[in-house]
Amino acid sequence: MRQVEGRHTYDVLAKLMSSINDEYDLTDKICFTVTDSGANFLKAFSYFAVEERSELPPSSSDDRSMDESDDMEFREIHDLLQSPPTANADEDDDNEYKLPQHWRCACHSLNLVASTDAGKLSDTVKRIATQTFAKLQGLWNKQNRSSVASDNIRSALGCLLVTPGETRWNSTYDAVVKIHHLLSSPNTEAKFDKLCEELDIRRLLPQQKTFVQEYVEVFQPVCCGLDVLQGEKDVGLGHLLPTLAVVKGQLTDMLADNKLSCVWANSAPVTEWH
């Protein structure tokens, strides 16, 4: 674990990753590096990633060409075109960092699907989603920022709410699942509505409560897939494609059931992952 000091620009990240690879003698052993899809990481690898070497054996014509060119001297054109350093230039500016090929993190990509891409909704649904999350965020903020509000929530509901974090989309889903659980029972639903009034937060309208229910149902396959891929143990690269195939299949089935006007409660459960 290394702390990145200063601004997390592409050259700073490239320098740090390259130095770690050199320190542990990994530069010529790593096939690829996995990071999120942040612009700084993408730019670092676009500038400093080495070209992927072909694994195919050279043909006989290639061997003949290599024999004929044994007396040739090859030089990197980048070095020839590099302008000479100025007197005040830092020594690190002349270093050419060497990074492996880049693979984008599948979990981060799924996070973007569940957050950014999912936001591209119709105007009506988008308005309902915005209003619903505005009210829920107000409730979560009350709990996190006020000890009095936190005590009131615990007293009214018998427990605290799950609040989302800033870096993991799963936490947002888990927070909405908790709200959905409270709304699924008439008794706890009445307590929840009364709590919103006491905390000076507008109640959720019926269509917004329906949105919470459908949000949990639709994103359940994505969240289960992320739980598998973000596992701390017993997970590897071989889990990626099967997990994505299961998530895609469940979402496709859900879409087909919706088109056929089937009742979702009668469909097969999608929460079992083996």
Helices and strands as residue ranges (DSSP letters): H 10-23, E 32-35, H 39-48, H 60-68, H 77-81, G 91-94, E 101-104, H 106-115, G 117-119, H 123-145, H 147-157, H 169-183, H 186-198, H 206-229, G 237-239, H 240-259, G 264-266
